[in-house]
Amino acid sequence: MKSKRQQYIVNRVAGDSNVTIELLANELNVSEMTVRRDLKALEEKGQIIRTSHSILLKDSFLNEVPFVKKQLVNIEEKRLIAKKAMQFIKPDETILLDAGTTTLEICKMLKTVDYTVRIVTNDIKAAAELIDSRHEVIILGGTVQQNVGSMYGSQTIDMLNNIKVNVSFVGTQAMTISEGIFAPTIEKAKVKRLMMKCGQSAYLVVDSSKLNHTAFSKICDLKDFTGMITDDSMSQKDLEQIAEQTSVI
């Protein structure tokens, strides 16, 4: 009975990370204390993680993913996001591109336009993609993160503290509607916050697979962005809830 109940909880949480202990107790026809014991047991087994507002599957708590794996995931969604992002890039402006496979797709599209912009990035792969473009490219200083290709460290932070751009495009690998946007490390969260601060406007570029995940360090809330640029796979309910905090593109 206990194993079936715990499996039900795992399956239920997989479909809705915002499910409550009270709701689980009603659905299972058991006490809330029983559900709490089951959740504790599942957490000890490493199957779930409990946050202040959510119950997440362990796989929903994300660590850093190597670039070679990320670039193969949801590629069509990332291209759609990049296409949407292009409408916010104007000739002769300065833009900032966070490291990531979605912003790399923006770089690929920028290679084909008939105008020029200045591009600031902390991504060595993005900078390499633009080597033969007509654009001016500035790469933030710092240490290169192995297997990822992003720059970090005091030099990165120093540069971000001393520049202003027209628009920043910031990525994430984990977000929830209620708790906000996350990064795998405290340092990365700080870099992303500074990127947002650099821009006269700042857009979160994120595909729908990142929703209902958390990571170690919180970056900010959804409302702190000018808007969120995403694909067409989020549910209408999720989009409506996000739209209460920021514009959805």
TORKE-161405 format. One line per field, with one value per residue: residue number from 1; z, y, x of N, C-alpha, C, O in turn; residue in three letters. Coordinates in steps of 0.2 Angstrom, whole numbers, plus 5000, padded with zeros to 4 digits. Atoms other than C-alpha are relative to their C-alpha. Layout:
BEGIN
num <- [NUM  ...]
nzz <- [Z  ...]
nyy <- [Y  ...]
nxx <- [X  ...]
cazz <- [Z  ...]
cayy <- [Y  ...]
caxx <- [X  ...]
czz <- [Z  ...]
cyy <- [Y  ...]
cxx <- [X  ...]
ozz <- [Z  ...]
oyy <- [Y  ...]
oxx <- [X  ...]
residu <- [ALA  ...]
END
This chain:
BEGIN
num <- [1  2  3  4  5  6  7  8  9  10  11  12  13  14  15  16  17  18  19  20  21  22  23  24  25  26  27  28  29  30  31  32  33  34  35  36  37  38  39  40  41  42  43  44  45  46  47  48  49  50  51  52  53  54  55  56  57  58  59  60  61  62  63  64  65  66  67  68  69  70  71  72  73  74  75  76  77  78  79  80  81  82  83  84  85  86  87  88  89  90  91  92  93  94  95  96  97  98  99  100  101  102  103  104  105  106  107  108  109  110  111  112  113  114  115  116  117  118  119  120  121  122  123  124  125  126  127  128  129  130  131  132  133  134  135  136  137  138  139  140  141  142  143  144  145  146  147  148  149  150  151  152  153  154  155  156  157  158  159  160  161  162  163  164  165  166  167  168  169  170  171  172  173  174  175  176  177  178  179  180  181  182  183  184  185  186  187  188  189  190  191  192  193  194  195  196  197  198  199  200  201  202  203  204  205  206  207  208  209  210  211  212  213  214  215  216  217  218  219  220  221  222  223  224  225  226  227  228  229  230  231  232  233  234  235  236  237  238  239  240  241  242  243  244  245  246  247  248  249]
nzz <- [5000  4999  5006  5005  4998  5002  5007  5002  4998  5005  5006  4999  5000  5007  5004  4997  4994  4995  4996  4993  4995  4998  5006  5000  4994  5003  5005  4998  4994  4994  4997  5003  4997  5004  5006  4998  4999  5006  5003  4997  5002  5007  5000  4997  5006  5006  5005  5001  4996  4998  4999  4996  5003  5005  5000  5007  5001  4999  5007  5001  4997  5005  5000  5007  5005  5005  5007  5006  4998  5001  5007  5003  4996  5002  5004  5004  4996  4999  5006  5000  4995  5003  5005  4997  4997  5005  5001  4995  5001  5005  5003  4997  4993  4997  4997  4996  5000  4995  5003  5000  5007  5003  5002  5006  5006  5002  5003  5006  5004  5001  5005  5007  5000  5004  4996  4995  4993  4996  4996  4994  4997  4996  5003  5005  5006  5004  5003  5006  5006  5004  5003  5007  5002  5001  4993  4995  4995  4994  4995  4993  4997  4994  5001  5004  4997  5004  5002  5001  5005  4998  4996  4994  4996  4998  5006  5003  4996  5001  5006  5000  4995  5004  5006  5001  5007  5002  4998  4998  5001  4995  5000  4994  5001  4995  4998  4998  5000  4994  4996  5004  5004  4996  5003  4996  4995  4998  5004  5006  4999  4999  5007  5004  4997  5003  5007  5000  4998  5005  5005  5000  4999  4999  5002  4999  5005  4997  5003  4995  4996  4994  4995  4994  4998  4996  4999  4993  4998  5004  5003  4999  5001  5007  5001  5001  5007  5004  5003  5001  5007  4999  5005  5000  4997  4993  4999  5000  4993  4998  5003  4996  4994  5001  5003  4994  4998  5005  5007  5003  5007]
nyy <- [4994  4994  4999  4998  4993  4996  5000  4995  4993  4998  4999  4994  4995  4999  4997  4993  4999  4996  5004  4999  5006  5000  5003  5007  5004  5002  5005  5007  5002  5002  4994  4996  5003  5006  4997  4997  5006  5002  4995  5001  5006  4999  4996  5003  5004  4996  4999  4993  4994  4995  4993  4997  4999  5005  5006  5002  5006  4999  4998  4993  4995  5001  4998  4998  5005  4999  4997  5005  5003  4995  4998  5005  5000  4995  4995  4996  4995  4995  4996  4996  4994  4995  4996  4995  4996  4996  4993  4995  4998  4995  4998  4995  5000  5005  5006  5005  5007  5005  5007  5005  5003  4996  4994  5002  5000  4993  4998  5003  4996  4993  5000  4999  4993  4995  4994  5002  4998  5002  5006  5002  5007  5004  5007  5000  5003  4995  4996  5003  5001  4993  4998  4998  4995  4993  4997  4999  5005  4999  5005  4998  5003  5005  5007  5004  5006  5006  5003  4995  4995  4994  4997  4998  4998  4993  4996  5000  4996  4994  4997  4999  4994  4994  4999  4999  5002  4998  5006  5006  5006  5004  5007  5003  5007  5002  4995  5002  4993  4997  4999  4996  5002  5003  5002  5005  4998  4994  4996  4999  4996  4993  4998  4999  4994  4994  4999  4996  4993  4997  4998  4996  5005  5006  5006  5007  5004  5007  5005  5002  5005  4997  4998  5004  5002  4995  5001  4998  4993  4996  4994  4994  5001  4999  4993  4995  4999  4996  5005  5007  5002  5008  5004  5001  5006  4999  5001  4993  4998  4998  4994  4994  4999  4996  4994  4995  4997  4997  5001  5007  4999]
nxx <- [5004  4995  4996  5004  5001  4994  5000  5005  4998  4995  5003  5004  4995  4997  5005  5002  4996  5003  5005  4999  5001  5007  5003  4998  5003  5007  5000  4998  5004  4996  4999  4994  4994  4998  4997  4993  4995  4998  4995  4993  4997  4998  4994  4994  4999  4998  5004  5003  4998  5005  4998  5005  5006  5001  4997  4997  4996  4993  4998  5002  4995  4995  4993  4997  5000  4995  5003  5002  5006  5005  5001  5004  5006  5005  4997  5005  5003  4995  4999  5006  4999  4995  5004  5004  4995  4997  5004  4998  4993  5000  4993  4995  5001  4996  5003  4997  5002  4998  4998  5005  5002  5005  4997  4996  5004  5001  4994  5000  5005  4997  4995  5003  5003  4997  4998  4995  5001  4995  5002  4996  5002  4995  5000  4995  5003  5004  4995  4997  5005  5000  4993  5000  5005  4998  5001  4994  5001  4996  5001  4999  4994  5001  4998  5005  5002  4999  5006  5005  4998  5002  4995  5002  4995  5000  4999  5006  5004  4997  5002  5007  5002  4998  5003  5008  5002  5007  5004  4996  5004  4997  5003  5000  5002  5005  5005  5007  5004  5001  4994  4996  4995  4994  4994  4997  4996  5001  4996  5004  5006  4998  4998  5006  5004  4996  5002  5006  4999  4997  5004  5006  5005  4997  5005  4998  5001  5001  5005  5005  4997  4996  5005  5001  4994  4997  4993  4997  5000  5005  4998  5005  5006  5002  5002  4994  4999  5005  5004  4997  5001  5000  5003  5007  5002  5003  5007  5003  5000  4994  4999  5004  4997  4994  5002  5002  4993  4996  5003  4998  4999]
cazz <- [5000  5005  4989  4978  4987  4985  4967  4965  4973  4961  4946  4952  4955  4938  4931  4943  4954  4963  4970  4988  5003  5007  4989  4989  5006  4998  4983  4992  5006  5020  5032  5028  5041  5031  5015  5024  5029  5012  5005  5018  5013  4994  4998  5008  4992  4981  4971  4975  4982  4992  4991  5000  4987  4976  4976  4962  4955  4958  4939  4940  4951  4938  4938  4924  4908  4896  4879  4868  4877  4877  4859  4854  4865  4858  4844  4834  4849  4852  4834  4836  4851  4842  4828  4840  4849  4833  4833  4848  4840  4830  4818  4826  4844  4857  4863  4876  4874  4889  4886  4880  4865  4863  4862  4850  4838  4839  4834  4819  4813  4816  4803  4789  4793  4782  4796  4810  4829  4843  4852  4870  4876  4889  4877  4867  4855  4851  4848  4837  4827  4823  4818  4800  4802  4799  4818  4831  4844  4862  4873  4892  4901  4914  4915  4903  4910  4904  4894  4893  4885  4896  4905  4923  4937  4944  4926  4920  4934  4932  4914  4917  4931  4918  4903  4897  4882  4873  4877  4886  4882  4897  4898  4911  4913  4927  4932  4941  4940  4958  4964  4949  4939  4944  4940  4945  4955  4965  4954  4938  4946  4950  4932  4925  4937  4931  4913  4916  4925  4910  4898  4895  4893  4898  4890  4897  4883  4888  4880  4889  4895  4908  4917  4934  4937  4950  4953  4967  4966  4962  4950  4951  4949  4932  4935  4935  4916  4903  4895  4892  4875  4874  4862  4858  4869  4886  4892  4891  4910  4912  4900  4909  4925  4918  4909  4927  4930  4914  4895  4886  4868]
cayy <- [5000  5012  5009  5011  5027  5034  5029  5039  5054  5053  5052  5066  5077  5074  5081  5096  5102  5114  5100  5102  5090  5094  5089  5073  5068  5070  5061  5046  5047  5047  5060  5075  5067  5051  5061  5071  5054  5048  5064  5062  5044  5049  5063  5052  5040  5054  5054  5071  5088  5099  5118  5131  5131  5115  5097  5092  5076  5074  5076  5093  5100  5104  5105  5112  5103  5102  5112  5097  5090  5106  5110  5095  5098  5107  5115  5120  5128  5138  5144  5150  5160  5167  5173  5181  5189  5197  5210  5218  5220  5237  5243  5252  5247  5237  5220  5208  5190  5178  5161  5147  5137  5148  5164  5155  5153  5172  5174  5163  5174  5190  5184  5185  5203  5218  5230  5230  5230  5229  5212  5209  5191  5180  5165  5160  5149  5164  5175  5162  5160  5179  5179  5181  5193  5211  5215  5222  5208  5211  5196  5198  5194  5180  5162  5150  5137  5120  5110  5125  5139  5153  5166  5169  5177  5194  5201  5196  5205  5220  5223  5220  5234  5246  5244  5249  5241  5244  5226  5211  5193  5182  5163  5151  5132  5132  5142  5141  5154  5156  5155  5163  5161  5150  5146  5132  5142  5158  5166  5163  5170  5186  5187  5185  5199  5211  5207  5212  5228  5232  5233  5247  5232  5214  5198  5181  5169  5151  5136  5128  5113  5124  5127  5119  5116  5124  5125  5130  5149  5161  5175  5185  5185  5184  5202  5209  5206  5217  5201  5183  5176  5157  5144  5139  5124  5131  5128  5143  5142  5144  5158  5168  5166  5172  5186  5193  5196  5200  5202  5185  5185]
caxx <- [5000  5014  5024  5009  5005  5022  5022  5006  5014  5029  5018  5007  5022  5029  5013  5011  5025  5013  5002  4999  5000  4982  4977  4987  4980  4962  4966  4974  4961  4974  4980  4992  5004  5004  5008  5022  5030  5029  5037  5051  5054  5054  5066  5078  5077  5082  5067  5060  5065  5054  5056  5046  5032  5034  5037  5049  5056  5074  5077  5069  5083  5096  5115  5126  5124  5138  5136  5137  5122  5112  5115  5105  5090  5074  5083  5068  5060  5077  5077  5059  5064  5079  5067  5056  5071  5077  5062  5070  5087  5089  5103  5118  5112  5122  5116  5121  5120  5121  5130  5119  5112  5097  5107  5119  5104  5102  5120  5117  5102  5112  5125  5112  5105  5109  5113  5126  5126  5138  5137  5144  5144  5152  5151  5166  5156  5144  5160  5167  5151  5152  5170  5166  5151  5150  5146  5158  5160  5166  5169  5168  5185  5187  5189  5182  5171  5176  5163  5152  5161  5155  5166  5165  5175  5180  5185  5168  5159  5171  5166  5148  5148  5155  5145  5127  5118  5102  5095  5101  5095  5098  5095  5091  5090  5078  5062  5046  5032  5030  5048  5057  5073  5088  5106  5117  5129  5129  5142  5132  5117  5126  5133  5115  5108  5122  5118  5100  5105  5116  5102  5089  5078  5081  5072  5073  5075  5069  5061  5046  5057  5065  5048  5045  5063  5074  5093  5105  5105  5090  5093  5077  5059  5050  5043  5061  5062  5055  5048  5050  5053  5048  5042  5024  5023  5018  5001  4988  4987  5005  5006  4992  5001  5017  5009  5003  5022  5030  5026  5026  5033]
czz <- [5000  4993  4994  5001  4998  4992  4997  5001  4994  4993  5000  5000  4993  4995  5002  5006  5005  5004  5007  5004  5001  4994  4999  5005  4998  4995  5002  5006  5006  5003  4997  5004  4996  4993  5002  5001  4994  4996  5003  4998  4992  5000  5002  4994  4995  4994  4999  5004  5002  5001  5004  4997  4995  5003  4994  5000  5000  4993  4999  5003  4996  5002  4993  4995  4995  4993  4995  5001  4999  4993  4996  5002  4997  4995  4996  5004  5001  4994  4999  5005  4998  4995  5003  5003  4995  4999  5005  4999  4994  4998  5005  5008  5003  5004  5004  5000  5005  4996  5000  4993  4997  4997  4994  4993  4998  4996  4992  4995  4999  4994  4993  4999  4996  5004  5005  5007  5004  5005  5006  5002  5004  4997  4994  4994  4996  4997  4994  4994  4996  4998  4993  4998  5000  5007  5004  5006  5006  5005  5007  5002  5005  4998  4996  5003  4996  4998  4999  4996  5003  5004  5007  5004  5001  4994  4997  5003  4999  4994  5000  5004  4996  4993  5000  4993  4999  5003  5001  4999  5005  5000  5006  4999  5005  5002  5002  5000  5006  5003  4996  4996  5003  4996  5004  5005  5002  4995  4993  5001  5000  4993  4996  5003  4997  4993  4999  5002  4994  4994  5002  5001  5000  4998  5002  4994  5002  4997  5006  5004  5006  5005  5005  5001  5005  5000  5006  5002  4996  4997  5001  4999  4993  4999  4999  4993  4996  4996  5000  4993  5000  4993  5000  5004  5007  5000  5001  5007  5002  4997  5003  5006  4999  4998  5006  5002  4995  4993  4997  4992  4997]
cyy <- [5006  5001  5002  5008  5005  5000  5005  5007  5002  5002  5006  5006  5001  5004  5007  5001  5005  4996  5001  4994  4999  4996  4993  4996  4999  4995  4993  4998  4998  5007  5004  4997  4994  5002  5003  4994  4997  5004  5000  4994  5001  5005  4997  4995  5004  5001  5007  5005  5004  5007  5003  5000  4994  4993  4998  4994  5002  5003  5007  5005  4999  5003  5003  4995  5002  5003  4995  4996  5005  5002  4996  4999  5006  5005  5004  5005  5006  5004  5004  5006  5005  5005  5005  5006  5006  5007  5005  5002  5005  5002  5005  5000  4995  4995  4996  4994  4995  4994  4995  4998  5004  5007  4999  5000  5008  5003  4998  5004  5007  5000  5001  5007  5005  5006  4997  5002  4998  4994  4999  4993  4997  4993  4999  4997  5005  5005  4997  4999  5007  5002  5003  5005  5007  5004  5001  4995  5001  4994  5002  4996  4995  4993  4996  4994  4994  4996  5004  5006  5007  5003  5002  5003  5008  5005  5000  5005  5007  5004  5001  5006  5006  5001  5001  4998  5002  4994  4994  4994  4995  4993  4997  4992  4997  5006  4997  5007  5003  5002  5004  4997  4997  4999  4995  5002  5008  5005  5001  5004  5007  5003  5002  5007  5006  5001  5003  5007  5004  5003  5005  4996  4993  4994  4994  4996  4992  4996  4997  4994  5002  5001  4994  4996  5005  4998  5003  5007  5004  5006  5005  4997  5001  5008  5005  5000  5004  4995  4994  4997  4992  4997  5000  4994  5000  5000  5007  5002  5003  5007  5006  5001  5004  5007  5005  5003  5003  4999  4993  5001  4993]
cxx <- [5004  5004  4996  4998  5005  5001  4995  5002  5005  4997  4996  5004  5003  4995  4998  5004  4997  4994  5002  4999  4993  4996  5002  4997  4992  5000  5002  4996  5004  5001  5006  5006  5003  5004  5007  5005  5002  5005  5007  5003  5002  5006  5006  5002  5003  4996  4996  5004  4995  5003  4994  4993  4998  5003  5003  5003  5007  5003  4999  5005  5006  5007  5002  5000  5005  4997  4998  4994  4994  4998  4995  4993  4995  5003  4995  4996  5005  5000  4993  5001  5005  4996  4996  5004  5002  4996  5002  5007  5000  5007  5003  4999  5006  4996  5004  4997  5003  5003  4994  4998  4995  5003  5005  4996  4999  5006  5000  4995  5003  5005  4997  4996  5004  5002  5005  4998  5006  4998  5005  4997  5005  5000  5005  4998  4996  5005  5003  4995  4999  5006  5000  4994  5002  4999  5006  4998  5004  4998  5002  5006  4998  5002  4995  4998  5000  4993  4994  5001  4998  5005  4997  5006  5000  5001  4993  4995  5003  4997  4993  4998  5002  4998  4992  4999  4993  4995  5004  4995  5004  4996  5000  4999  4995  4995  4994  4996  4999  5007  5005  5005  5006  5006  5003  5005  4999  5004  4997  4994  5001  5002  4993  4996  5004  4998  4993  5000  5004  4996  4994  4994  5003  4995  5003  4998  5000  4995  4996  5003  5003  4995  4999  5006  5003  5008  5003  4998  4994  5003  4996  4993  4998  4998  5006  5002  4995  4995  5003  4998  5000  4997  4992  4997  4998  4993  4997  5000  5006  5002  4996  5003  5006  4999  4998  5007  5004  4996  5002  5000  5000]
ozz <- [4996  4991  4990  4996  4996  4990  4992  4996  4992  4990  4995  4996  4991  4991  4998  5011  5011  5007  5009  5002  5002  4995  4998  5004  4999  4995  4999  5008  5010  5000  4994  5000  4996  4991  4998  4999  4993  4993  5000  4996  4991  4995  4999  4994  4990  4989  4994  5008  4997  5004  5006  5000  4993  5007  4989  5005  4999  4993  4994  5002  4996  5005  4989  4997  4993  4991  4992  4996  4996  4991  4991  4999  4998  4996  4995  5002  5002  4994  4997  5003  4998  4995  5001  5003  4997  4997  5004  5003  4989  5001  5008  5011  4999  5008  5003  5001  5005  4990  5004  4988  4991  4992  4990  4988  4992  4991  4988  4989  4994  4991  4988  4994  4995  5001  5006  5008  5001  5008  5004  5003  5004  5001  4989  4988  4990  4991  4989  4988  4990  4995  4992  4992  5001  5007  5003  5008  5005  5006  5008  5000  5007  4994  4997  5006  4990  5002  4996  4991  4999  5007  5007  5002  4999  4994  4994  5000  4999  4994  4998  5003  4999  4989  5005  4988  5004  5006  4998  5000  5004  4999  5011  4993  5005  5004  5000  5001  5007  5007  4999  4994  5008  4990  5010  5010  4998  4994  4991  4997  4998  4992  4993  4999  4996  4990  4995  4999  4994  4991  5007  5004  4998  5002  5001  4991  5005  4995  5012  5009  5011  5011  5003  5004  5004  4998  5010  5008  4990  5000  5003  4998  4990  4994  4997  4991  4998  4996  5001  4991  5002  4989  5005  5002  5010  4995  5003  5009  5006  5001  5004  5008  5003  5000  5005  5006  4997  4992  4999  4989  4991]
oyy <- [5011  5007  5006  5011  5010  5006  5009  5011  5008  5006  5010  5011  5007  5007  5012  4998  5005  4999  5001  4989  4993  4992  4988  4990  4993  4991  4988  4992  4993  5012  5001  4998  4993  5000  5002  4995  4995  5002  5000  4994  4999  5004  4998  4993  5001  5003  5008  5003  5006  5008  5000  5001  4993  4993  4997  4991  5008  5007  5010  5011  4994  5008  5003  4989  5008  5001  4996  4994  5003  5003  4998  4996  5011  5011  5010  5011  5012  5010  5010  5011  5011  5011  5011  5011  5011  5012  5011  5006  5004  5001  5009  5004  4991  4997  4996  4993  4995  4992  4995  5002  5005  5009  5003  5002  5009  5006  5001  5005  5010  5005  5003  5008  5004  5011  4991  5007  4995  4995  4998  4992  4999  4988  5003  4998  5005  5007  5000  5000  5007  5008  5008  5006  5008  5010  4997  4995  5002  4993  5005  4990  4994  4993  4997  4990  4994  4996  5001  5007  5012  4999  5003  5003  5011  5010  5006  5009  5012  5009  5006  5010  5011  5005  4999  4999  5003  4995  4993  4994  4993  4993  5000  4991  4992  5011  4992  5012  5009  5007  5007  4991  5001  4998  4994  4998  5011  5011  5007  5008  5012  5008  5007  5010  5011  5006  5007  5011  5010  5008  5005  4998  4992  4995  4992  4996  4990  4998  4997  4992  4998  5003  4988  4990  5011  4992  5006  5009  5004  5009  5011  4991  5005  5010  5010  5004  5005  4997  4993  4997  4989  5001  5003  4992  4995  5002  5012  5008  5008  5011  5011  5007  5008  5012  5011  5008  5008  4995  4991  5003  4992]
oxx <- [5003  5004  4998  4997  5004  5003  4996  5001  5005  4999  4996  5003  5004  4998  4996  5003  5000  4991  5007  4997  4991  4992  4998  4995  4990  4995  4999  4996  5002  4999  5010  5011  5009  5009  5012  5011  5008  5009  5012  5009  5008  5010  5012  5008  5006  4998  4994  5008  4991  5008  4989  4988  4993  5007  4999  5006  5009  5008  5001  5004  5010  5007  4998  5002  5005  4992  4993  4991  4989  4993  4993  4989  4997  5001  4996  4995  5003  5001  4994  4999  5004  4998  4996  5003  5004  4998  5000  5010  4997  5012  5000  5002  5009  4992  5010  4991  5009  5001  4990  5000  4995  5001  5006  4998  4998  5005  5002  4997  5002  5007  5000  4994  5010  5003  5007  4995  5011  4992  5011  4991  5011  5002  5004  5000  4996  5004  5004  4997  4998  5007  5003  4992  5008  5001  5011  4992  5011  4993  5007  5007  4992  5006  4989  5002  4998  4989  4989  4997  4999  5010  4991  5012  4996  4998  4991  4992  4998  4995  4991  4993  5000  5001  4989  5002  4989  4990  5009  4989  5009  4990  5003  4996  4993  4998  4992  4999  5000  5007  5010  5004  5008  5005  5002  5006  4995  5001  4996  4992  4998  5000  4993  4993  5000  4998  4992  4997  5002  4997  4992  4989  5009  4989  5009  4992  5006  4990  4998  5000  5004  4997  5000  5006  5002  5009  4998  4997  4994  5008  4998  4992  5001  4999  5005  5007  4989  4989  5009  4993  5005  4995  4989  4991  4995  4989  5000  5001  5007  5005  4999  5003  5008  5002  4998  5006  5007  4992  5008  4995  5001]
residu <- [MET  LYS  SER  LYS  ARG  GLN  GLN  TYR  ILE  VAL  ASN  ARG  VAL  ALA  GLY  ASP  SER  ASN  VAL  THR  ILE  GLU  LEU  LEU  ALA  ASN  GLU  LEU  ASN  VAL  SER  GLU  MET  THR  VAL  ARG  ARG  ASP  LEU  LYS  ALA  LEU  GLU  GLU  LYS  GLY  GLN  ILE  ILE  ARG  THR  SER  HIS  SER  ILE  LEU  LEU  LYS  ASP  SER  PHE  LEU  ASN  GLU  VAL  PRO  PHE  VAL  LYS  LYS  GLN  LEU  VAL  ASN  ILE  GLU  GLU  LYS  ARG  LEU  ILE  ALA  LYS  LYS  ALA  MET  GLN  PHE  ILE  LYS  PRO  ASP  GLU  THR  ILE  LEU  LEU  ASP  ALA  GLY  THR  THR  THR  LEU  GLU  ILE  CYS  LYS  MET  LEU  LYS  THR  VAL  ASP  TYR  THR  VAL  ARG  ILE  VAL  THR  ASN  ASP  ILE  LYS  ALA  ALA  ALA  GLU  LEU  ILE  ASP  SER  ARG  HIS  GLU  VAL  ILE  ILE  LEU  GLY  GLY  THR  VAL  GLN  GLN  ASN  VAL  GLY  SER  MET  TYR  GLY  SER  GLN  THR  ILE  ASP  MET  LEU  ASN  ASN  ILE  LYS  VAL  ASN  VAL  SER  PHE  VAL  GLY  THR  GLN  ALA  MET  THR  ILE  SER  GLU  GLY  ILE  PHE  ALA  PRO  THR  ILE  GLU  LYS  ALA  LYS  VAL  LYS  ARG  LEU  MET  MET  LYS  CYS  GLY  GLN  SER  ALA  TYR  LEU  VAL  VAL  ASP  SER  SER  LYS  LEU  ASN  HIS  THR  ALA  PHE  SER  LYS  ILE  CYS  ASP  LEU  LYS  ASP  PHE  THR  GLY  MET  ILE  THR  ASP  ASP  SER  MET  SER  GLN  LYS  ASP  LEU  GLU  GLN  ILE  ALA  GLU  GLN  THR  SER  VAL  ILE]
END
